Every structure is written in structure tokens, then in C-alpha cells.
């Protein structure tokens, strides 16, 4: 982990390599998707209903990744679970990631209800970023992840509702 310079408060511009790994781990279902030859794939074949929400969603998702990798708390180590807060948010991030994987398992086996997609596949990734931000004391990531959650949720819900009409 490298800190280059102070941004604001206790936040520094730097590089946290484990952040890239955590991002890649969350993307595994997308990497595996071509192996499943799905008959229906509503998540990848959604009709876009709002260019504004689509742009905001892509920007916020990309910003979450950038903040996770390039914003470092002043006292952060490469990996730490020393305090109770760190343990709590690390475990929550792991639980959220496994809930996301569970949702993808359901999706890949044909259980593609709006409920499954919205709860497990749409909601979990932004929550994953929020909990990583809280674990790492990365306030910009936690806040951006929360905004991303709202935009991502309502954008995809609107797209899915439009498809079922």
C-alpha cells in the first residue's frame, strides 16, 4: 500500500492493491456467465429507460472502484482486522459478497425473478462497497457506495419494470 499525498482530513491519494483484488472477486459471476449459456439473461439484455440514470450509475460504480483503490485512510494498513469495527465491517462485506454469489447461483439456474435480481444481484455490490469503505475508514467510498446503491437500484428496477410490460 502506498500513500502519495493528503487529499482532505485523514484521506490520502495512494494505491491499495487489495482493492483491485476485492473488485475482481465481486466481478467473478460476470466472468463465469459465458459458461452457463443462459436461455434468458434479463440483466444483460435490459432495455435502457433512462440515459441520465444510466450515466449516473456507470459514473458512481466506476467512482466506487477508483475510491476503493486510490483513497487510503491515514492509519490504514494493507490489511487489518484489529478493532471490533474493522472485524464487523470486514465480516459484513464477506457476508454481502456471499449473498451476491448466492443470488448469481439462483440466476444461473433459472431463478430470475425481479425479487432475486434486485435483492441479491443489484443491491449487494453497492452494499459491498459501502462496507469496504466502512471497514477501511474510507468515508468517500462509503458515501459514494450509498448513493450508488440508490441510483443502481432505481435504475435497474425501472428497466426491469419496462421489460415486463
C-alpha positions as CSV (number, residue, x, y, z in Angstrom):
1,X,0.0,0.0,0.0
2,X,1.3,3.4,-1.0
3,X,0.3,6.9,0.2
4,X,1.2,9.7,-2.2
5,X,-0.3,12.9,-0.7
6,X,-3.1,14.1,1.5
7,X,-6.5,14.8,-0.1
8,X,-8.5,16.0,2.9
9,X,-8.8,15.1,6.6
10,X,-7.3,11.7,7.1
11,X,-7.8,10.6,3.5
12,X,-4.8,10.3,1.2
13,X,-4.3,9.6,-2.5
14,X,-2.5,6.4,-2.8
15,X,-2.8,2.8,-4.1
16,X,-4.3,-0.2,-2.3
17,X,-3.6,-3.3,-4.4
18,X,-6.0,-5.4,-2.4
19,X,-8.8,-3.1,-3.6
20,X,-8.3,-4.4,-7.1
21,X,-8.5,-7.9,-5.8
22,X,-11.7,-7.2,-3.9
23,X,-13.2,-5.6,-7.1
24,X,-12.2,-8.7,-9.2
25,X,-13.7,-11.1,-6.7
26,X,-17.0,-9.2,-6.9
27,X,-16.9,-9.5,-10.7
28,X,-16.4,-13.3,-10.8
29,X,-20.0,-14.0,-11.7
30,X,-19.7,-11.8,-14.8
31,X,-16.6,-13.7,-15.8
32,X,-18.4,-17.0,-15.4
33,X,-21.6,-16.0,-17.2
34,X,-20.5,-17.2,-20.7
35,X,-20.0,-20.7,-19.3
36,X,-23.7,-21.0,-18.5
37,X,-25.3,-20.5,-21.9
38,X,-28.4,-18.9,-20.3
39,X,-31.7,-19.1,-22.3
40,X,-32.8,-15.9,-20.7
41,X,-30.5,-13.2,-19.4
42,X,-32.5,-10.2,-18.4
43,X,-29.7,-8.4,-16.6
44,X,-27.5,-8.4,-19.7
45,X,-30.4,-7.7,-22.1
46,X,-32.2,-4.8,-20.4
47,X,-33.8,-2.1,-22.4
48,X,-32.4,1.2,-21.2
49,X,-35.1,3.5,-19.9
50,X,-33.1,6.5,-18.6
51,X,-29.9,7.8,-20.2
52,X,-29.4,10.1,-17.2
53,X,-29.7,7.2,-14.6
54,X,-27.5,5.0,-16.8
55,X,-24.8,7.6,-16.9
56,X,-25.0,8.3,-13.2
57,X,-24.9,4.6,-12.4
58,X,-21.8,4.0,-14.5
59,X,-20.1,7.1,-13.1
60,X,-20.9,6.1,-9.5
61,X,-19.9,2.5,-10.0
62,X,-16.6,3.5,-11.5
63,X,-16.0,6.1,-8.8
64,X,-16.5,3.4,-6.1
65,X,-13.8,1.3,-7.7
66,X,-11.5,4.3,-8.0
67,X,-12.1,5.4,-4.4
68,X,-11.6,1.9,-3.1
69,X,-8.2,1.5,-4.9
70,X,-6.8,5.1,-4.7
71,X,-8.1,6.6,-1.5
72,X,-6.3,5.5,1.7
73,X,-7.0,6.4,5.3
74,X,-4.1,7.9,7.1
75,X,-3.7,5.0,9.6
76,X,-4.7,2.2,7.2
77,X,-2.5,-0.9,6.8
78,X,-2.6,-3.1,3.8
79,X,-4.9,-5.5,5.7
80,X,-6.2,-5.0,9.2
81,X,-8.9,-6.5,11.4
82,X,-7.6,-5.3,14.7
83,X,-10.5,-3.3,16.0
84,X,-14.0,-4.6,16.6
85,X,-15.3,-2.1,13.9
86,X,-12.8,-3.5,11.4
87,X,-13.9,-7.1,12.1
88,X,-17.6,-6.2,11.9
89,X,-17.4,-4.4,8.6
90,X,-15.0,-7.0,7.0
91,X,-17.3,-9.8,8.0
92,X,-20.3,-7.8,6.7
93,X,-18.5,-7.3,3.4
94,X,-17.8,-11.1,3.2
95,X,-21.5,-11.9,4.0
96,X,-22.7,-9.5,1.4
97,X,-20.3,-10.9,-1.2
98,X,-21.6,-14.4,-0.5
99,X,-25.2,-13.3,-0.7
100,X,-24.4,-11.8,-4.1
101,X,-22.8,-15.1,-5.2
102,X,-26.0,-16.9,-3.9
103,X,-28.1,-14.6,-6.0
104,X,-26.0,-15.3,-9.1
105,X,-26.3,-19.1,-8.4
106,X,-30.1,-18.7,-8.4
107,X,-29.9,-16.5,-11.5
108,X,-27.7,-19.0,-13.4
109,X,-30.1,-21.9,-12.5
110,X,-33.0,-20.0,-14.0
111,X,-34.5,-18.3,-10.9
112,X,-34.6,-14.9,-12.5
113,X,-37.4,-13.2,-10.6
114,X,-37.3,-9.4,-10.1
115,X,-37.0,-10.1,-6.3
116,X,-33.9,-12.3,-6.7
117,X,-32.3,-9.9,-9.2
118,X,-33.0,-6.8,-7.1
119,X,-32.1,-8.2,-3.7
120,X,-29.1,-10.3,-4.5
121,X,-27.6,-9.1,-7.7
122,X,-28.4,-5.4,-7.8
123,X,-28.4,-4.4,-4.1
124,X,-25.4,-6.4,-2.9
125,X,-22.5,-4.9,-5.0
126,X,-23.1,-1.3,-3.8
127,X,-23.5,-2.6,-0.2
128,X,-20.2,-4.4,-0.6
129,X,-18.5,-1.1,-1.5
130,X,-20.2,0.6,1.4
131,X,-19.0,-2.0,3.9
132,X,-15.5,-2.0,2.5
133,X,-15.5,1.8,2.8
134,X,-16.6,1.5,6.5
135,X,-14.0,-1.3,7.1
136,X,-11.2,0.8,5.7
137,X,-12.4,4.2,7.2
138,X,-12.8,5.4,3.6
139,X,-15.6,7.8,4.0
140,X,-15.7,8.9,0.4
141,X,-16.2,5.3,-0.7
142,X,-18.9,4.6,1.9
143,X,-20.9,7.7,0.9
144,X,-20.4,7.2,-2.8
145,X,-21.4,3.5,-2.4
146,X,-24.6,4.5,-0.6
147,X,-25.5,7.0,-3.4
148,X,-24.6,4.3,-6.0
149,X,-26.9,1.9,-4.2
150,X,-29.9,4.2,-4.6
151,X,-29.2,5.1,-8.2
152,X,-28.4,1.5,-9.2
153,X,-31.5,0.1,-7.5
154,X,-34.0,2.5,-9.0
155,X,-32.4,2.5,-12.4
156,X,-32.4,-1.3,-12.8
157,X,-35.9,-1.6,-11.2
158,X,-37.2,0.9,-13.8
159,X,-35.5,-1.1,-16.6
160,X,-36.9,-4.4,-15.4
161,X,-40.4,-3.0,-15.0
162,X,-40.3,-1.7,-18.5
163,X,-39.3,-5.1,-19.8
164,X,-42.2,-6.8,-18.2
165,X,-44.8,-4.5,-19.8
